[in-house]
Structure formats: structure tokens, C-alpha cells
Amino acid sequence: MRSSLISLAALKLLGFVPSPTLGFSTIHHSPKNNPNHLRKSTSTPTVVQSTPFDLDLYSPDDDNDRELDASSNPFQPNDDDDTSSQEQLLRSPLAAPPQTKLVLGINKYSHDTTLCAADASTGRVLFAMAKERLTRKKHDGGNVASLVELCLDQLELDLDSIVRVVMNNHHHRILPFIERDVNHMEWEEGLGINGGVEDGYSDEYNVLLSVEDKLEMSHHLAHAYSAAAQCPFDEGMVVVMDGMGETYRTMRRAVDEEDETYVSDLTLSRKSGVDIRFVPQDIDDKARSSYFDWREAESVYTFSKDGGRLEITPVFKRFSEENTPPTLYNHGFENMDSVGALYSRASSHIFGDWNACGKVMGLAPLQGHVWDQTTHANGKTKKRLTADTIEETILKGKLYKDDEEGLKIDRSVMMNMPFISRIDPDMFDDEGNLIRKKRYDFDDNDFREESISSEGQSDGSDEQPGSSKQLPTKVALDAISLASRMQIDLESVCIDFVKHFKSETGAANLCLAGGVALNSVLNGRLSRELGFENTFIPPYPGDDGIAVGCCAYALFGGNDYTDMPNLWNETLSPYLGPMPTDLSMKEAIEWASPWIEVETVRDDKERIDLMVEEIASGGVIALYNGRSELGPRALGHRSILADPRKKGLVRFINEFVKKRESFRPFAPSALAEYAGEWFDLGEHAEASGYNVSPYMSITAQVKESKRDLIPAVTHVDGSSRLQTVTPEAEPFYHRLISAFYKATGVPMVLNTSFNTLKSEPIVETPRNAIRSFLSSMGTIEMLFMGDYVIKRRPADIRKLLGEEQKSGLMTRPSFPRRTGSANYKTTFSASLGDSDDVDPVTLVQIPDRPMHNEKDGGWFELIDDLEGQLLGVCDGSVGVGDIMTQFAAMNEEENFEKISEQDQILLENILRRLVRLYEHTLISW
């Protein structure tokens, strides 16, 4: 088939010249360039608007092209390499000596399934990971087969290496109920019921039949061990507060039956002879007469480390009754009376998600904030908006009292229609058309109606769509009121609770664990206001930390000290996940090579200088470096980084990078040695070198004199959830922030987790990183992955069409090719009334494309039939000239510079659609 060549002169006739009038600019430079602005084609093709990336007619010169091609695929092994060095490259960097024996701590069958593995003889933690990072499902639960297999692969060990397993599932026991009979587990798999809905349920990697030494431990005790075993002090108090823990009957029965496969607070109490104080005091009688059961709500422990041994003593435990059947949605969790469950109830009421408590915390400071609603005509204030104050408390009283002074709960403000389901008139125009899809998408009053330039700063105009200040809807104001009331009550009740037991125990040091310890605002107040000398919160206070606590008990628990390793003598690194190899990064780069440009920069300083230059100029970068973090916070290994000095980046990153509500605040990663100059950290901060929040666990007030300098990481109330960074904990990240400090005078960077796809956890693998980077659609300028600096490759129109060389000769055009096999489906929507209008929508699914998203089935909406037809003919055998011959009313001999106006419009439409398909990784050339 003949491939027609289209000259640059013809393209200029069609208007394909990079000029401001056509709006060819990268989306991070101009939020107006949205694919949704593309018009659908009709029988007479219409000109479509620009897609997010430049139609680059001016490709780099030949030398640069060759350099980029080489660097995007520089990974073929050298034939001169000897066999031993190649074998070494294939070995896991985490490989353990073959004689290593492992103990495993596991949280399984609940949410946040997690594994932690340690050397049984030395106690050193070798690997820890949450299942969500593998499956790409946030808070994923179920079995651990895939985690155990990955762990053993990383350590290059086998199942025979595992000598002890300690585990927890706080919904119900594991050994007597789930894993008592593998044949029954296989039966459940065959029917796809219970745990059998998921692959791996009866697999040896999950049930670990070959391991004889197995133990279960109770939920709050595992939380307590996760903090006490690694905290940097020898004695203190552990406070555990979460939504729900173990049932009382489970703990009681194990003690009564002297079950040696289960350990709980009641077990420790019986062995030590030290009574635990319960609320309610008659919990035994109440549990016997309850319709259902009672669950752990809040617990207090004391601990001491003496001679390398850890002693944990339960002091207090409050139980919460299961008020509704545990067979209901989420085990009836929203109806329980723990402080964690009540906070989650607010999360469900506002966001429809019990596990969106961080959003509730982010909303709460907006209480009292005032928005000026203005008219664009005269700029005068039209009216002032603010959230009403809820006077009635939701929580009040004393958690440690079992009388009239005890906890009182009023759920009345969280009844009736949840906010997430409420129809808000502010979301519709006067004709009833939906004009706002996100009910909680709004800015603070300091937002300036500005556009975002290539530097991420104001360019003085207010003409670009999406740049005007978004005001809160009525339902958003109501949500702020509820969030504020809930946060105030949580702080009041919990501060009183911790203060009481500080006095009762005389503890000078505090550890916090359980889901409530993810509330960094509460954590900050507890650490600063109650006089504790030290406060420790692990990077994983939620249920992903249960595996660490189980592992700690497997190593250091019990009374048999003969074969016990020494206690951890320092806090565990949060970077405990898999170590990506250079080979795996090269494979991922090759997988996405048609859409990315890669430069190898081995020198750390040179790479850091590139990062600082990009961040300081207003760009947004992604950093993928080393082992992944355990826990919900990105701490510099899987992070998106930006300039904290630029207020406009708050909206930009939320809306265009993270694709979430624009009110969400961002955290700074700050050099610990300068943190005291920028944040109010309390009287004991200096003793720790101001390293008070290494895991982004504490919110502090930004000093008033500094707030205008770092507006992108300062919330409306002047607060900031900071991470303090030391050279000992993370040398590379510390050097990066130090270089930014040297360049700007600001010793911190804006840090948010590296995930750009809705509802996905932080990226784990190199492929995850590149997929997330590409899915940012250019809003992330650069991905720094190991030694590789990755940019998005712009669609090269000259390469697609063939280009004229200096000699006057033309190179052959490229033939666009689909990324893989395509599946299509069409949906229809019909209008009500007399109209016969039917609006078809065609979607395509190509599982092989790098931007394929399993969450939505990977379906990509095509803008019209023409785009679908183009995708269909992109089989690598035809060029644009052939496509024009097929679609246009012209023959092969016709001169493209003299084609009809209609065909010129068609050509432009074809090129723009090919570019759009390329940008979304459906085709390449």
C-alpha cells in the first residue's frame, strides 16, 4: 500500500504550527487543555481543540534522537559480561543467607492484610509489606499467600525457612475456625464463598501447614507490641485506641480453656497475677448476656525493657458493645461506641467511606473560615459564607469511668440522610443542570483567581477555566461543621483519657497505636500539652502495624528467654518493602518506551540538582527510590514533591495530579535540624534534635512569621502535618531537601504520596510508578526512578508524517500501531419526553497499554466514531496518507497541499485524534 507523504508546507496550510493561537501547551502549563473539550465529529468533520500535549513539529535533531532512543532502551546485557556477574544481577538485593530461619507476624482475613518477617536468631526485620501494594486495592484484606510468596522470593528462602508464625484477625479466630481443615477451605474455594472468593485461600503459602509453631494474639496487644518493642526509650505507657478490637468472649474462652495457641491481655493478667481494670466493670456478666459480644475500644499498657527483655503489662481496657449484628455491613462497625468507631461514623456520613478519617481531620480546621463571595463585575463582596457551629457534643465524658461521668454519645447529628447522598441545590444551575460533580471541591478564601503558568505561579490572568475560586456548597459547609465537632470532641475526650493514665502510671514517655493514632492533630496535642518527655508513634499505627506487633511477640514475647534474640535497639526503618532492582526498572522503562524519554544520571548530586531545579521552578516531580515504606504515609521513597512556597500548587496538585478534592492540605518534609525554627514543637523537642515527627505523625502550628513563606503546606488554621527528616534515617532525601534549602532558603519540600489513580494505594513496583506517572497526563513533569530521569515523550508529528531532511529528501513516515488487542463496547442514553435523541458512547479496552486501569475495567471513552475507526486501522501497516485515502473523498494521486477545505479539516481531526490516542498509550509510532 502506498504511503502518501504530507509536507510541512501542507501542514502549515492546515494551521499545524506551534503558536499560542492554537493553544498547544502541556496541561501542567494550562489547565484549560482538557480532553473533554474535544468536540464530537459529525458527518461534516469539525475542528477539534488541542489535547494536553504539544503537537511537536520540531523534533530534536538527529543526534539527540539517537541519544534518546539509546537511553530509552539501553538495557541489553553486554556480551562481554561474565556469567557470574550476570547471575549476581539476577539475585535479589535482599537475599538472606540460605540458613536463615524466619518468624512471621501476620494480619490476615481482615482489612489491611500485612506481613512482617524477621530473622529468628538476630531479631532483625528483613521484610514487611501490606497486601494493598500488590493488589492495588486500598486496605485490601484476605489471605497472605501472595505476600508470603513475595517475601520468600525477595529473601531467596523457602517455606522450610519459616519456624514460627504469630497472627491476628480481630473479626474471629483463625486456627479453630478458618484454617482447621484445608479440605473445607478447598470446598469454600470451589463454591467461591467466604475466604474462597480469593485465589490462594487454601494454598500452602497462606495456611503454612509445614510450620508447627503457630500462635494467635489479640488485636490491641499486637498494637501495643508494635510500638513498645521499637520505641527509643526503656519504659513508658502505650495507649491503644481504634475502632474495634478483639471480642471479650474470644479472650475469655481462650483463658478458661487454657488454649496455648492464643494469647491476649487476659492471658498476661492471669500469668502475672496483676488485674486489669475494665469498663464496664462487670464485663464478664455483660458479655454473657449480650445479644452479640463486646469488643476492645481503648486500652492502656505499661512496659519496661530490662536486660534486653520486654515486659508489657495491661493496665486498663474499655469494651464497646456490638450494638447491631456483626453480620451487617462492615460488622456493624458504624454503630459501635469506641472513639474510633464514632469518628469513622462521621467519615461514612460525610464521604460514604468509614476509612476516610484523614479527610474528616482535614475538613475540621475550616470551621470558622469565612469565604467572600464576590461578583466578577465589580469585585465587591456579595455575601460571606461560613460553616455553622454544632453546639451539641457528640462525645463527652470520661473513658475510664463506669458511672454517670462515663462516656456519653449523641449520634443525632449523624442520622437521617448522609451528606454523601444529599442533593445539594448549589450543585445545579437554575435550569436544573448539574454544574458541580464534586460536593467537597472548594478552595480557601485566600485562593487567588489566577491561572497556573509553567512555573506553577500566577501569571496575572484569570481567563482560564478552572482557575476561579471554588466556594463550598451548602452540604460542604455542613460537613465542615460535623468534622469540626467530631474533631473537637475526640481531642477533648482522648486528652483527658491519656492525662488521667499519665498521672495514674507516672509514665514519662508515651507510645500511641491503633487507628486513632493516625489522627496527627490529636497526636500533636498529646505530645506537646501533657508533659511527656518523649512520644513515639510508629509509621503504621493502623492495622498494617498489627503484623509488626505479631512479629515482635514472636521474637520477644512469652517467658522462655533461652532462644530469644535481643530486643531491637533502635526504631525500625519504615522502608521495609521490596527492593526494586535495576533490571526491574529497565524492564518497566522498556515496557513504556514509546511514550517516555529516559536519561541515565548515575551521580546523586547531579540528579538532586535536577530535582531542585524543577521543584524550585514550580514543577511537580515524582520520586521512586529504594525500598517502599510500610504504612499509609509516603516518606520520601514513593513521593510526589513540589515547592511549599507556591500556594497555587495546592489546587493544581489536588485537582490535576491527585484528582481529588481541592480542600485537601499537603504535608512538608522538613530538615529536622531546622524544624524548630519553622514550627511550634513543644518544650521537649530540642532534646530530640527536633526530630519529633519522622513518620509524618504529628501536626504542629507553623510559626506565624513563616506562614506566608510556605503557604502550600500551611492549612487554614496555621497547622501543618510535618515529617522531620534526618541524614541518619534517610540520607538521600535529606541531601535533596538540603539542596532545596540552599537554593531557596526554605528547609522543606511539599510531599504527598505517589499515586495518581483514584482509590489506588501508593505505587510499589517500577511499572506502578511509570503507569501512575503517565496517568498524571503531564502534570508530573519528571519521574526520578533510581538512576533514571524519565519524562513524557511528546507526540512527534514529524516522525508520524515523515520529515524533510537538509538534503531535501523525505524520510518514510511511521505507521501507528495499537498497543495490543482491543475490546469495544457501546452504551446508549436516551432522553425523556418527546425527543428521540440517543447519545451513544463507545469505549475501548486494551489491557496491554501502560495506562490500563483495572479499577474501572480499563475502559477508555472515545470521543467519537472517527477516533474508534482510527484506532481500528492502527495495525502498524498504514500511515496517515493511507488513512486519508480511506477517509477522504480523494484519490492517491491528489496533491495534499491542494486538497479541499473539508479534507483539510478532516486531516486535522485525524491528526489530533491520533495524538490523543498516543497520549493515552493506546497507540504508538
N, C-alpha and C positions, 0 to 999 in steps of 0.2 A: 504494500500500500504506500502510495506516495505521501511524503510528509511535507506539507507546504511550510515555507519559511515566511515569517512575518517580520518585516524590517522595523527598526526603531523609528524610522520616519513615519511608518504607518501607525505605530503606537502613539506617537506624538499627535497625529491627526485625531486619534481617539481620546486624547486627553490623558494618556498614561505618562504623565510627567510628574515627578515628585514636587509638588508645590502645595503651599498652605491652603490654596483654594479647594483642593480635593480632600483635605483633612487626613492625609496619610501620616499617621503618627501612632506610636506604640501606646497601648492602653494605659500604661502607668504614667504616661505623659498627659493623657487626655481621657478622663472617664467617659466622655461622650461617645467614644467609639465602641459601641455595644453591638454584638451580632443581632440583637433583637431589632435594631433599626433597619435591617435589611428588608427591602420590600419584596413581597412575593411576585413572581413573574406571572404575566397574563399571556394571552395569545400574541399581544404585541409586547416584546420584551421591554422592560423599563430599566433605567439605570439604577443600580443598587449602590448604597453608600459603602464607605470604607469599612473593612473589617479591622480587628485590632492591630494588625501588624503591617509594617511598611511593605508596599509592593516595590521591592528594591530593584530598580532598573540598573543601578550602578553597583554591580557586584565587585568584590575585591579583585585586585589584579591577579594574574595567573599565579605568580609566586605565592601570594597569600592563600589563594585557593588550594594550591598543593600543600601548603603548610597546614591549613585547617583540615584538609582531607586526611593528612597523615596523622594529625593529632587526634582526630575523631576515631581513628582506627589504628592505633599504634601498637596493637596488643598481640600480634602473632609472636609465639615464642621463638627465640633466637636458636637457630640450628646449632650454633656453636656451644650452647649451654650444655653442661654435662648432665647426666641423668640424675645424679644425686641432688643437684641444685634445683632441678625441676620438681623432684619429689618433695623437696623442702617447701617449695612454693605451694604445693597442694596440701600441705599439713595445716591443721587448724592452729592459729596463733595461741589458742587457749589449751592446746593439748597437754594433758596431765601425764605424769609417769604411769606406765601401764599397771603398776602395782597399787595405785591409789584406790582407796576404799571410800565410798561416799555415804553421807547421810543426807536424806532429802526432807525438807519441810514443804508441805503441800496444802494449798487451799483449793478444794475441788467441789464440783457439783453445785456450788453457789455462784453468785456473780463474782467477777474479778478472780477467776481461776489463775493461780500463780504457783511457781515452783522456785525453791531456793536450794542449792546444792553446796555442800561443804566437804572438805577433806576430813574424814573421821578421825584421823590421828593428830592433825595440826589445828583443826577448827577453822581453817581459812576458808572463807566463802569463795567458791570458784565460779559460780554462775547463778543468776536469778533473772526471772523474766515472767511477765504477765502474758496470758494467752491472747489477749486482745491484740497484741503486736503482731502475732502470727495470722490471726483470722481477719484482722482489720475491722472487728466489731467491738466498739467501746464497751468495757466492763464485761466482756464475754465470760461465760461460765462453762459448766460441763466438765468433761473428763480431761485428764492431763497427758493422754497418750502422745500427742504431738509435741508437747513441752518436754517430756522425758526423753523422747527420741532425739529432739534437737539438742538438749543438754548433753546427752551422751555423745552425739556427733561432734559437738564443739570441744568436748574434753577428750575425745577419742578413747572412750571407755565403753564397756558393755554392761548389760543388765547384771552380770555377776559381780560388778564392782559395788553395787548398792547393798549396804549392810543394815541400814536402819531407815525407817520411814515414820515420820510423825505428821499427822494431818488433821484437818478440821473441815467440817461442813456444818455450819451453825443451824441449818434447817432441820437436819435429823442425822442420826448416827450413820456411819459409813460401813464399818465392818459387820455389824449384825444385820443391817437392812439391805445394803446395796451390793456389797462385794462378798456376801456369804456364799454365793453359788454362781459360778461363771456360766453354768448351763442355763440358769434362769436369765442371766444377763443376755445371753445369746438369743433366748426366746423373745426378750423385750426388743432386741435389735431387729429380729425378724418381723415383728409387728410394728416397729417404729414408734414405740411408746416409751415413756419415762426417759431414762438416760439413753435408751436405744435409738432415739431420734438422731443421734450424732455418731459419726464414724469413730471407731477407736474405743467404744464403751467396754467391750469385753477383751480388748487387746491386752497382751501381756505388759505393754508399756504403760497401761493405765492401772490394771489390777495388781501388777508386780507380785505375782504368786510365788516367785522364787525367793522373795525377801521374807524371812521368818519373823524378824523383829519389827513389828508394826504397832503403832500406838495412835490413838486419837486424843486430842486435848481440847478443852473448852475454849470458846471464842475469845472472851476477854482476857483469859490467862495468856493466850497466844499473843494478843495485842501487847500485854504488859511485857512479855519476854522480848518482843521485837524492839522495844525501846530501852529497857533496863540493861539488857545484855551488852549493848554497844555504847551507851551514853558515856561521856567523858568525865564522869565523876563516880565515886565509890559508894555513895549511899544517897538515898533520896526517896521521893514519893512518885508513884506512877498513877495518873488519873486517866481512866479509860471511859470515854463517852461516845456512844454511837446509836444507831437506830434500833437495832435489836441484836442480841447475842444468843447465847445458849439457853435452852429451856431448863427450868428448875428440875422438872421430873427426870430429865436425862442425867443431870449431875447427881441427883439424889439416888436414882436407881443404881448407877454405877458404884456408888459408895456402899449402898446396902448389900449389893450382890458381890462386893469385893472384886469388881471387874478390873483386872490388871491391864486391859487393853485401852483404858480410858482414864485420863487424869483431868481434874478440874480444881477449882478453888476449894470445893468441899473435900476433895481428896487431901489437899495440902493441910487443910484445917484439922482433919481427923489425925493425920500423921504427926502434926506439930502440937496438937492439943490447944491451939490458940483459936478462940471463937471468932467468927466473922459477925459483924453487926449487919443485920438485914433490915431493909424497908421493902415491904411491910415486915414487922417483927414476927408475925405468925405466918410466914410464907409457906411453911410446910402444910399447915392446915388449909390455907387458901388454895394452894396448888392442887391439893387432893379434891377440893370441892369445886374447882373451876370447870367451866364447860370445856375449856381448852387447856391452856397452860400459862405460865408466867415466864418472861424472858429477861435476861440481863439487860439493864438500861445504862446504869452508871456504876463504875467500880473504882475502888481506891486500893492501892497496894503500897507497901514499903519494901525497900530492897537494900541489900548491902553486899559488897564484894570484899571478900576476905581470903587471902591466900590463893587468889586466882579462882575462887569459887563464888557462885551467885546464889544468894538466898532471897527468895521472893515470898512475902507474907501478905495474904489477903486481909484487908482491914475492914472494908465496907462494901456492900453491894445493894443497889436498889433494883428491884424487879418491876417490870411493867406487864400488866395482864394482856393476854391476847383477847382483845375485846370483840373480835369477829373471827369467823372460822379461818384457820390458816390455809384452807384450800382456796380461799378467794384470791383475787388478783394480788400478786406480789406478797402473798402470805398474810394479807390484811395489815400490811405494814403501816399504811397511812392512818390507821385507827389506833395505833399503839400510843402509849403515854410517855415514852422516853423523850428527852430533849431533842435527840437526833431525829426521831420519827416525826415530831411536831414541825421541825424545820423542813423536813422533806415534804410534809403535807403542804406547807407554803410553796415549795418548789413545784409540786404537782398542780396546785391551784393556779399558779401563775404561768408556768411553762409547759404543763402537761407531762412532766418528767420528774420522777421522785429524786433523780440523781443529778439535778441541775442546781444544786445548792450554791455553787460558786456564783451563778448568775444572780441569785437572790442577794447574796452578800454584795455583789457589785451594784445592784439597784438601790440598796438601803441608804447609802450616803446621799442620794439625790433628794431625800426628804428635806424640805426647806429651801431647795434650789428654786430659783424663780426664772422663768423664761419670758422674755419680752416678745410678744407677737407684734410685728410691725407690718406696715403696708409698704410695698416697694415704691409706690408713687411719691410719698413724701418722707419716708423713713421714720415717721413718728410712731410711738407705741400705740398699738390698737388695744391690747389688753395684756394682762400679766397672768401667767399660768403657774400654778404650784400645786403640789400634792397635799391633800388634806391630812391632818394628823388623826390617827386612830387612838383615842384616849383609853379605851378598854384594853387591859393587858390580856395577852394570850397565855402567857406563862407567868406565874408568880409564886412565891413561897420558897421553902427550903427543901432541897432534895434529900437531906439527911434526916428529916423529921417524919414521924409517922402519926401525926396528930393534926390538929387544926392549923398548925403552922406549916404543914407539909405542902407539897406542890399542888397548885390549883391550875386547872386548864380550862380555857374558854375557846372552843373551836367555832364560835358563831360567825366570825368574820371569814371563815374558810368553809362555809357551807353554801348551799344553793349552786348556781351555775358557776363553774370555774372560770377565771379570767380568760384562760386559753380558748374557751369555747364561746365567749361572749361576742355578740355582734355589736361593733362599735360604730356609731354614725360617722365618727371622724375618719373612718377608712373609706367612705364613699363620697362622691360628689352629689350635687343637687339632683342629678338625674338618676341616682342610684347605681352609678358605675363604680366598681372597685378601683380606687386610686392608690391605696397603700396596702401592700400584701403583708408587710411585717408590722405587727401591732406594737412591738417594742423597739422599733428602729427610730432613734431620735438622738440629737446632739445636745450638749450642754449649752448654756446661754452664751458662753464665751466663743462659741464657734463663729468664725468669720465667713461670710458668704463670699467664698473665693474659689478659684479654680486651683487645680494642683498641677504645677508645672513639672518639668523633668527633674527639678531639684526637690520636689515634694513641698515647695513653699508657695505662698501666694504670689500670683503674677499680676494682681491688681484688678483682674476682671471678675465679673460674676455672671458671665453669659453661658457657662457650660452647664448642661443638665446634670443634676445630682450634686451640684455644689452649694445649693441654698440650704439654709439651716432647717433641719427637720425638727419640728416641735412634737412633744409627746401627745399621743391620743389620750382620750379620757380613760380608757382601760389601762394605759401605761401609767397614768398618774395614780390610779387605784392600786396598781401593782407596786408602785413605789411606796405607797402608804403601808401596804401589808408587809413588804420586805423590811421596811424600817422598824415597824412594830415588832416583827419577829426577831430581828437582829438585836434590838434593844433588850427585849425580854431574855433572849438567850444569854447575852452578856451579863445581865443582872443576876440571873439565877446561877449561872456557872461560876461567876467570880465569887459569889457568896459561898458556893459549894467548895471550891478549891481553897478559899481563905479559911474556911472552917477546919478543913483537914490539915492545912499547914499548921494551924495552931494546935490541933489535937496531936499530930505526929511529931511536931518540932522539926519537920524536914526543911533543910536549907536549899535543896535542889529539887527541880520539878521535871518530870517527863510527862508528855502528853501523847496519847494514842487513841485510836478509834476514829470513826468518820467525822465526828465533831471537831477533831483536831486539824481538819482541813480548813477550818474557818480561821483564816490568818488574822482577821481583825480581833477576834476573841483571843487568839494566841498572843498577839502583841500586847494586849492589856494585861493578860495573866503574867507575862514575862516582865513587864515594867512596873506594875502597880502593886504587886503583893509582896515585894521584898525578897524574892528568891535570888540567890546568888547566881544560879545557872538554870537555864531552861533548855531542855532538849526535846526536839520533835523530829522523828525520823522522816526521811523523804517520802515515806509510804505509810502515813498514819491510818489510811483506809484499809480495806480488806485485802489489798495486794500485799500489805505488810504481814498478814497472817502467816504466810509461808515462811517469812524470815523468823517470826516468833516460834513457829513449829521447829524450824531448823535449829534455833538457839536452844530450845528444850531438848532436842535430840542430842545436841552436843553437851549441854551443861546441866540439864535437868536431872531429877532423881537424886538418890542418896548414895549411889555406887560411884565413888570418885576414883576407883582404881585405874580405869582406862579412859578417864575423861581428859580431853585436851584443856589447855589453859584458856581462860576467858579471852575474848577479843580485847586487846589492849588499846584499841582506838576505834573510833566510829567507822562503820563500813563505808566504803565508797558507794555512791549511788549508781556508779557506772558499772553495772554487773551483767549486762546483756551480752548478746553475741558480738564478736569482733568481726566486722566486715573485712575481708581480705582484699588485697589489691586486685586479685583475679576476679572476685565477685563485682568489684566496681568497674573493672574493664568490661566484663560481660554485660553489665547493665548499660554502660555507655554505648557498646556496640549495638545492643537491642534498640536503642533510641537514636542511633547515629544520624538518620536522615533529618532529624528535627533539632539537633543540638550541635553547637560548636564547642570544642574542648581544647583547653590549653593545659599542659602539664607544668606545674610550678612546684618543684621539689623543695625549694628554700622556704622555710617557715616565715622568715621576716618579709620576704617578697610577697608571699601570699597574704600575710597580715596587712601589709601596706595597701594591697589591692582592696581588701575588705574595708579598711578605714577610709580610703578614698571614696569608695562607693557609698558607704553609710553617711559620711560627712557631707556628701553632695546631695543627700536626700533620697538616695536609692534604698531599696529593700533587698536584703540578701538572705539566703538560707545557708546554714552551717550544718554539715553532716560529718561528724568527726569522732572516730573511735567507737568504744562500746556504748550501747544505749543505756539511758537512765531507767532505773526501776522506780515507779511512782508516777503520779499524774503531771509532774512539772518537768518542763524542758529546762535543763540546767547547763546549756552550752554545748551539748553534743548533738542534739536534734532540734535546733532553734532557728527561728526567723528573727533577724536582727535589723534594727533601724536606729535612727537618730532621735534621742529623747528630747532634743531641743525644738523639734518641729511639731507643733500642735496639729497641723493638718494631717499628719500621718495617722492620727487616731481613727478618723473617719475612713481614710484611704485603706488602711490595713484591715480594719473591720469589714468594710463593705466590699472591697475588691480582692483582697488577698485571702482573708479568712471566710468571707461570705457569711457574716453573722451580724448581729445587732450592733449598731454603731455606738451604743452607750458603754460597751464593754471596756473596762480600763486595761492598761498594759503595765507590766512589771519592769523595773530596771534590774539589770545585773551590774552591781557596783563593786568597785575595788574595796575590799574590807578596810584597808588602812585609811581610806578617806570617807568611809560611810558616816562616821560621827560628825563630820563637817557639814553633811547634807541632810541628815535625818536625826530626829529625836529618838534615841535608842535606849534611854534609861540609865540609871546610875551605875549599874554593874557592867555596862557594855565595854568600857575601856579595858577591864581585866581580861576580856577575851580577844583583845585586839580589834574590837568592833565587829567581829565575825559572828554576829548574833543570828543570822538567818541564811545559812549556807544552802538551804534547800527550798528557799522561797516560801517559808512557812509563817512569816511574821509580817504584819502590816504596821508601818510606822508613819508618823507625820513628817512630811518634808518641811524642813525649816523655811519659815516664811520668806527669808531673804533669798532663797534658792528656787522658789516655786516657779517664777517666771522664766528661769533658765532651763527648766526641764518639764515643760507643760505636757508633753506626750506621755509622761509616766506619773503625773500628778493627778489624782482623782479630784472630783469637785469639792470634796471636803478637805483637801490638802494631804490626803493619805497616799501611801504607795506600798504595795506588796513587793518587798525587795528580796533579791538574792545577793548575799555578800560572797565575794569570790577571793580566794587566797591562792598564792602561787603553789602552795603545797597540795591543795585539793585538785586544782585544775590549771597546770602551768600554761598550756597553750591559750586557754580562754583568758587567763589573767594577763598574758602578754598582749592579746588582742585589745582588751579594754584599756590597758596601759598605753598602747599606741594611740587609741582614740582620745584618751585623756591628754596626751602630749600634743595632739593635733588641734584639739578643741577647747581644752581646759575643763572638760566635763568628764569625771571619772566613772562613767557608766554608759551602757547601751540599752536601748529598748529590746526586750527579749520576750518572745512569745513562742508557743510550741509550733513545731514544723508539721503542720497538717493543714491542707487547703481544701480537702474534700469533706462535705457535710457528714457529720456523725462518725468520722474516722478518728482513731487514736493517732498518736504521734507516729511518724514514719519509723520503720525498723530497718528494712533492707535497702540496698542501693537502688533496686528497682522502685521500691516505695518512694524513695527520695526523688528520683527523676520523674516518676508519674505525678507526684504532688507538685513538683516544680513546673512541669509542663501544664498542669491543670490550673496553675495560677494565671495563665494566659498573659504572661509578660509582666505582671505586676511585681513578681520577684525577678530582679534583674540578673542576679547571678546565683548559682549554686556552687558552694565550695564543698567538694566531697573528697576527703582525703587530700591527695596532692593535685586534684583536678579542679580546674576552674571552668564551669560549664555555663554557657549562655544559650539562649534560644536562637536557633538558626532562622533568620528571616526567609520568607518565601522568595526564591530567586527567579524572577520572571525572565531574566535574560537567559538563564540556563534552561528554563522551560521552553522558550521560543527559539533558542538558537541565537548566537550573538555574532556581531560583525567584528572580525579581528582587524588589527592595524593593516594587515596585508590586503584587506578588502574582502577576504574570503569569509564565508559563514560556517560556523560550526553546526553540527547537527543538533536539532532540538532534543530535549529529554522527553521521554514518554511517561506520563503519570501512571502510577500503579497503586491499586488498593493495598492496604496494609495486610489484608487477609480475607478470608471468606466472609461474606456479608449476609445478614438476615434482615429482612424488611418486614415492617407491619404498618398498617394504616388504621387510624382511628377517625371517627366522624363525630361532629357535634351539630345537632340540628336546632334551629331557632324555634321558639314557641310562637304561637299565633299563626297568622296567615302567610308568613314568609316561608318560602320553600328553600331558603339558603341552607346549604350543608357545607360545613367547613372541614375538609379532610386534612389530617396531619399525618405525614409519613415519617417514620422513624427507622433508623438503621442501627444494627448491632454488629460490631466487628471485634470479637473477643481478643484478637491478636494486637490491637492497637495499644500503644503505651498509655493512652488516657482512658482506656476502658474502665468503667466503674461498676463493680458488681452490685453495689448498694442499690442502684436504680436499674439493674439488669443490663447496664451498659448501653441503654438505648439513647441514641443521639437524634434530635429533631432536625430534619431537613427543612430548609426554608421554602422549598417549592419543588415541583416536579422536575424542573430543569436540573436542580442540584442532584436529585436522585438519579436522573438519567446520566448525568456526567459521571457520577460515582460508578454506575454500572458499566460504562465503557472504559474506565480507567483500569485496563488489564495489563499495562506495560507494553502494548503493541501499537498504540496510536498516539499521535501528537496533537497539538492544538489545531494545526492545519487540517488534519483528518477530521477532527471533531467539528470544525467549522463547515467542512464539506458536507458532513452528515446533517447538521442542524440548520444551515443557512440555505437560502434559495440562490445558490451559486454553483458553478462548476469548478473543477480542479484547475483549469487554465486561467481563471479570473484573477486579476491583479488586486491584492488585498488593500493596496493604497487607494483603490478607486471603487471599493465596494459601497453598496447603498448605505444610507444613514441607518436604516433598520438593522442591517447586518453589522454595522459598526457598534450599535448599541448591544446587539447580541454578543459580539466578541467581548465587549467589556463585561457583560454579565457572566459569560463563561469564565473569563479570567478571574473575576472576583470570587466566584463560587469555588473554583479550583484552589485559590489561595485560602479560602475559608476551610475547605476540606483538609488542606495541608496543615493549617494551624491547629486543627483538632485531631491531627495524626491519623486521619482516615486514608490519606493518600500520601505518597512521596514521589519525588522525581530527582 
